[in-house]
Amino acid sequence: MKLFIREHVLLIAVHGLQLGVILLIFWLAGYRDVKLLLYTAFLSFFFLVCFLIYYYFSRRMFYHRLSDSLISLDDSLQKTGQAPMSEALDHLLKDQYKLYQSRLNASERQQDEHRKFMDQWVHQMKTPLSVIELTAQNLDEPVSSSIREETDRMKNGLNTVLYMARLRTIEQDFHIGPVSLSEIVHDVNSENKRFYIRNKVYPKLSVESESITVETDEKWLFFMLSQFINNAVKYSTGKSSRVDIAIFERGQEAVVEVTDFGVGIPETDERRVFDAFYTGENGRKFRESTGMGLYLTKEAANHLDHRIEMESEAGTGTVFRIIFPETQNLTTM
């Protein structure tokens, strides 16, 4: 109704002005029958109001369509009436819908090709890195360790690129099944063994029960834990030699907790550490942060219906927790 009034307010004003000019002409011409002039004005506005009422009710769906927001894209295909303006709007929206769908499909194909290319490229790059690692084993120290340190960094970077490319199709990338938390933590620690030694920061594992099993995607959980542990070691180097990893149940929920005693996160950065490409104060100091690790971890946790908790104090350390709700904690079932 408001849109209809706004559209016709000028018509009403022009009609009133026109009627006023006509009555003024008659008045200046010496016609002084006030009652007849008022009756003429009444009839003029009466017919105008009747026209506006008919026009509004005959095009009510049209104005509602323009005033209401679309809940879904398919709502743009709904008809708005039989009036020429309504049919023209329907035709325009259908053409727009078809154009949007064609552009969207083209964009999806392009992104899918890009993702496949990135997958292939990352896997191809891992092969020469493995060869470099094998070659480095035959070299003398400290050259061998330096080369393997750099190849580990490159592997971590390639994995981040790979998971970033998979993020858009993350729902299709999941393979949900039972995962033993103690086993996957052991796998992550084994994978990062050289990283621990190189940085002189070592894990201390505390397991409440070896039988704690959760329903999740093993590959993505491995990535999430690796990100937390890598960050814990990186920001503890030179300040602490220990990272605590704990597996326990809290009520009906299962929890994996990674605690470091490093530099901590400044309070000003805490709200943004999960934002994409945000490195924060620590990232600028250490110059190795891409700002994508925690972002990918948070996105994966959201899609898997896990929760992420973080506690940190600058200069003291940081705690990250992955929490599996009761419905995913197979130990309690």
C-alpha positions in Angstrom: 0.0 0.0 0.0 2.8 2.4 0.8 4.5 1.8 -2.5 1.2 2.4 -4.3 0.6 5.7 -2.5 4.2 6.9 -3.2 3.8 6.0 -6.9 0.5 8.0 -7.2 1.1 10.9 -4.9 2.3 13.1 -7.8 -0.9 12.1 -9.8 -3.1 13.2 -6.9 -1.1 16.5 -6.6 -1.3 17.2 -10.3 -5.0 16.4 -10.3 -5.7 18.7 -7.4 -3.6 21.5 -9.0 -5.5 21.1 -12.4 -8.9 21.2 -10.7 -7.8 24.3 -8.7 -6.7 26.1 -11.9 -10.0 25.3 -13.6 -12.1 26.5 -10.7 -10.0 29.6 -10.5 -10.6 30.4 -14.2 -14.4 30.0 -13.7 -14.2 32.2 -10.6 -12.2 35.0 -12.4 -14.7 34.7 -15.3 -17.4 35.8 -12.9 -19.0 32.5 -12.1 -19.8 32.8 -8.4 -21.9 29.7 -7.6 -19.8 28.3 -4.7 -22.0 25.2 -4.1 -21.7 24.1 -7.8 -17.9 24.7 -7.7 -17.6 22.6 -4.6 -19.8 19.9 -6.0 -17.7 19.8 -9.1 -14.5 19.4 -7.0 -16.2 16.6 -5.0 -17.2 14.7 -8.1 -13.7 15.1 -9.6 -12.0 13.7 -6.5 -14.7 11.0 -6.1 -13.9 9.6 -9.6 -10.2 9.9 -8.9 -10.5 7.9 -5.6 -12.7 5.3 -7.4 -10.1 4.9 -10.1 -7.2 4.6 -7.5 -9.1 2.0 -5.5 -9.9 -0.1 -8.6 -6.3 0.3 -9.9 -4.8 -0.8 -6.5 -7.0 -3.9 -6.1 -6.5 -5.0 -9.7 -2.8 -4.8 -9.2 -2.5 -5.6 -5.5 -0.3 -8.7 -6.2 2.0 -6.6 -8.3 2.6 -4.1 -5.5 3.0 -6.8 -2.9 5.5 -8.5 -5.1 7.6 -5.3 -5.4 7.3 -4.6 -1.6 8.1 -8.1 -0.2 11.6 -9.6 -0.1 12.4 -12.8 -1.9 12.8 -15.7 0.4 14.3 -18.0 -2.2 15.5 -17.5 -5.8 12.6 -19.6 -7.1 10.1 -17.1 -5.7 11.1 -14.8 -8.6 9.1 -17.2 -10.9 5.8 -16.6 -9.2 3.2 -14.8 -11.2 2.1 -11.3 -10.1 -1.2 -10.9 -12.1 -2.7 -10.5 -15.6 -2.1 -6.7 -16.0 0.4 -5.8 -18.7 2.8 -4.3 -16.2 2.6 -7.5 -14.1 3.3 -9.7 -17.1 6.2 -7.5 -18.1 7.7 -7.9 -14.6 7.2 -11.7 -14.7 8.9 -11.9 -18.0 11.8 -9.7 -16.8 12.3 -11.8 -13.7 12.2 -15.0 -15.6 14.9 -13.7 -18.0 16.9 -12.5 -15.0 16.5 -15.9 -13.3 17.7 -17.7 -16.5 20.7 -15.4 -16.8 21.6 -15.8 -13.2 21.4 -19.6 -13.4 23.6 -19.7 -16.5 26.2 -17.4 -14.9 26.1 -19.4 -11.7 26.5 -22.7 -13.5 29.4 -21.3 -15.5 31.0 -20.0 -12.3 30.6 -23.4 -10.5 32.1 -25.2 -13.5 35.1 -22.8 -13.4 35.6 -23.2 -9.7 35.3 -27.0 -9.9 38.0 -27.0 -12.6 40.1 -24.8 -10.4 39.7 -27.1 -7.4 40.6 -30.2 -9.4 43.6 -28.4 -10.8 44.7 -27.4 -7.3 44.2 -31.0 -6.1 46.4 -32.4 -8.9 49.0 -29.7 -8.5 49.4 -30.2 -4.7 49.7 -34.0 -5.2 52.3 -33.5 -8.0 54.3 -31.1 -5.8 54.4 -33.6 -2.9 56.4 -36.1 -5.1 59.5 -33.8 -5.7 59.3 -32.8 -2.0 59.6 -36.4 -1.0 62.5 -36.9 -3.3 64.2 -33.8 -1.8 63.7 -35.2 1.7 65.2 -38.6 0.7 68.2 -36.8 -0.9 68.6 -34.6 2.2 69.0 -37.7 4.4 72.3 -38.5 2.7 73.7 -35.1 3.4 75.7 -34.0 6.4 74.3 -32.0 9.2 73.2 -29.2 9.6 72.4 -29.0 5.9 70.2 -32.1 6.0 68.0 -30.8 8.9 67.7 -27.3 7.2 66.5 -28.8 4.0 64.0 -31.1 5.7 62.8 -28.2 7.8 62.0 -26.2 4.6 60.3 -29.2 2.9 58.1 -29.6 6.0 57.1 -26.0 5.7 56.3 -26.4 2.1 54.2 -29.5 2.8 52.2 -27.6 5.4 51.7 -24.8 2.9 50.6 -27.2 0.2 48.2 -28.9 2.6 46.6 -25.6 3.5 46.2 -24.8 -0.2 44.6 -28.2 -0.7 42.1 -27.9 2.1 41.3 -24.3 1.1 40.5 -25.5 -2.4 38.2 -28.2 -0.9 36.4 -25.8 1.4 33.8 -24.9 -1.2 32.7 -28.5 -1.6 33.3 -29.4 2.0 30.0 -31.2 2.4 30.8 -33.6 -0.4 34.4 -34.1 1.0 33.2 -35.5 4.3 33.3 -39.2 5.2 31.7 -39.5 8.6 32.6 -42.5 10.8 33.8 -43.6 14.2 37.2 -42.2 15.1 39.3 -43.0 18.2 40.6 -39.7 19.6 43.7 -41.2 21.2 44.7 -42.9 18.0 44.3 -39.8 15.8 46.2 -37.7 18.4 49.0 -40.3 18.2 49.0 -40.1 14.4 49.2 -36.3 14.5 52.1 -36.5 17.0 53.9 -39.0 14.9 53.5 -36.8 11.8 54.9 -33.8 13.6 57.7 -35.7 15.4 60.5 -33.8 13.5 58.6 -30.5 14.0 58.6 -31.1 17.8 62.3 -32.0 17.9 63.4 -29.1 15.6 61.6 -26.5 17.8 62.5 -28.3 21.1 58.9 -28.3 22.2 57.4 -31.7 23.1 53.9 -33.0 23.6 52.6 -34.3 26.9 49.5 -36.4 26.3 46.8 -37.0 28.9 44.1 -39.5 28.0 41.2 -40.0 30.4 40.1 -43.1 28.5 41.6 -44.9 25.5 38.0 -45.9 24.5 36.7 -42.3 23.8 35.4 -42.5 20.2 33.6 -39.8 18.3 31.7 -39.6 15.0 33.5 -37.3 12.7 35.6 -37.1 9.5 39.1 -38.5 10.3 40.9 -36.5 7.6 39.4 -33.1 8.6 39.9 -33.8 12.3 43.6 -34.7 11.6 43.9 -31.3 9.8 42.2 -29.4 12.7 44.4 -31.0 15.4 47.5 -30.4 13.2 46.7 -26.7 13.0 46.2 -26.4 16.7 49.4 -28.3 17.5 51.5 -26.5 14.9 50.4 -23.1 16.3 51.0 -24.3 19.8 54.6 -25.3 19.0 55.3 -22.3 16.8 54.2 -19.8 19.4 55.9 -21.7 22.2 59.4 -21.9 20.7 62.0 -20.2 22.9 59.5 -19.7 25.7 58.3 -23.1 26.7 59.3 -26.7 25.9 55.9 -28.3 26.5 52.5 -28.6 24.8 49.8 -30.4 26.7 47.3 -32.5 24.8 44.3 -33.8 26.8 41.4 -36.1 25.8 38.5 -36.3 28.2 34.8 -36.3 28.6 33.0 -33.2 30.0 29.5 -34.3 30.9 28.2 -36.2 27.9 30.6 -34.4 25.5 34.0 -35.5 24.3 36.8 -33.0 24.3 40.3 -32.7 22.7 42.3 -29.9 24.4 45.6 -28.4 23.2 47.3 -26.2 25.7 50.5 -24.3 25.1 52.5 -22.0 27.4 53.8 -19.6 24.8 53.3 -16.0 23.8 49.5 -16.2 24.0 47.1 -14.1 21.9 46.6 -10.4 22.6 43.1 -9.5 23.7 42.6 -7.2 20.7 43.2 -10.2 18.4 41.0 -12.8 20.1 37.8 -12.0 18.3 39.4 -12.2 14.9 41.8 -15.1 15.0 39.3 -17.3 13.1 38.8 -14.7 10.3 40.3 -15.5 6.9 43.7 -14.1 6.2 43.9 -12.4 9.6 47.4 -12.9 11.1 47.2 -10.6 14.0 50.1 -9.3 16.1 51.7 -12.7 16.6 51.5 -13.5 12.9 53.4 -10.3 12.0 56.1 -11.0 14.6 56.7 -14.6 13.6 56.2 -13.9 9.8 55.0 -17.5 9.0 51.3 -17.1 9.5 49.0 -17.2 6.5 45.9 -16.4 8.5 44.1 -19.4 6.9 44.8 -22.3 9.3 42.4 -21.3 12.1 39.8 -20.1 9.6 39.7 -23.5 7.8 39.6 -25.2 11.2 36.6 -23.2 12.3 34.8 -23.7 9.0 35.4 -27.5 9.1 34.2 -27.6 12.8 31.0 -25.7 11.9 30.2 -28.1 9.0 30.9 -31.1 11.2 28.8 -29.7 14.1 31.8 -29.6 16.4 32.4 -26.6 18.7 35.7 -24.7 19.1 36.6 -23.1 22.4 39.5 -20.8 22.9 41.1 -19.3 26.0 44.2 -17.2 25.9 46.2 -14.8 27.9 49.0 -12.7 26.4 52.4 -13.8 27.7 51.0 -16.9 29.4 49.6 -19.3 26.7 46.6 -20.5 24.8 44.1 -23.3 25.1 42.1 -24.6 22.1 39.4 -27.2 22.5 37.5 -29.3 19.9 34.2 -30.3 21.5 32.1 -33.2 20.2 28.4 -33.0 21.4 26.6 -35.9 23.0 25.2 -37.0 19.7 28.7 -37.5 18.3 30.2 -39.0 21.4 30.0 -42.7 20.7 31.5 -43.6 24.1 28.3 -42.7 25.9 26.0 -44.6 23.6 
